[in-house]
Amino acid sequence: MRSTATSSSARTDRIEARVSREQKDLWTWAADLEGCTFTDFVVRALQTAAEQAVQRHQIMRLSAQDTQALVDAIENPREPSERMRRYARRERELLSE
């Protein structure tokens, strides 16, 4: 995942957004409660939301790949290894006692 560094020396780009007075007041209040500037609060919140969105989409993509791997394994099972056969024999013996 990309770096989350937000040091002031790395900040060169600007963003603008139109928000309601109520939104800005709430975010300003939250920043005050957190003991940081409005800008730092907004940047941190956007960074967190962006990382979570990317992670959710990566998980969905991986889940689709995992689903396909499972289907492939069910449709084309491998032969059990000797280790697995020993384990199965031991389990059968334990269950039959």
N, C-alpha and C positions, 0 to 999 in steps of 0.2 A: 504494500500500500504506500501511497505517497507520503512524504514527510508532512507532519502537522506543525512544523516550526512557523511561528508567527512573529518573530522578532522584528522590531521596528526597522532594522537595517534591510530586511528582506521585503518590506512592503513598498512596492513601487506603483502598483495598479490601483485604480479607484473604481468603485461601483456606486451606482445611485439607484434609489428605489423610492417610489411614491407610496407612502403609507398613511393610514388615518392618524389623526391626533391621538386617539385612544391607544392605538398600537405603540406609537412613539412614547407616550406617557408610561405605558406598562413596561416597555423595554428599558426606559430610563430608570424607573423605579427598581426594576430587577437588577440593573447594573449597579445602582447605589447599594442595594442590599448585598450584592456580591463584592462590593468594595473595588469595583473596576470602572474604567471609563465606558461610556456608551459604545464607542467604537470597538473596544476590546470585547465587550459583551456580545455585540452583534457578530463580530468575526468569529468568536469562539462558538456561538450557537450555529452559525452557518457551516462552520467546519465540521462540527459534530453531526449535523443533519446530513451533510454531503457524504461523510464517511459511512454513516448508517445506511443511506440509500445505496451506495456502491456495494456495501457488504451484503445487503438483502438481495441484490441482483446477482451477486457472485454465488451466494448460497443457492438461489433458485437454479442458476445455470449448472452448478455442481450437482444439485439434486437431480436434474434431468439426466445428466451423464451417469450418475449412480443408478438411476432407474433403468437406463438402457443396459448398463453392466449387469444388473440383477436379472433382467429379462434374458439377456444372452446366457448367463450362468444357468438359469433354469432350463432354457431350451437346449443348451449344449453343455451338460454337466461334465466335469472332469472326472477321471477315474480317481477313487480315493487312494491316497498315498499309503505306504505300509504303516507309517505312524498312526494315521487315522484308523486303519483297520485294527491295529492293536488296541487303540482306545475304544473302538466299538466293541471288540471282544470283551475287554475288561468291564465295560458298562453292562453288557448282557450278563456277565457272570455276577456282577454285584446286584443287579436287579433280580436275578433268579434265586438269590439266597434267601 
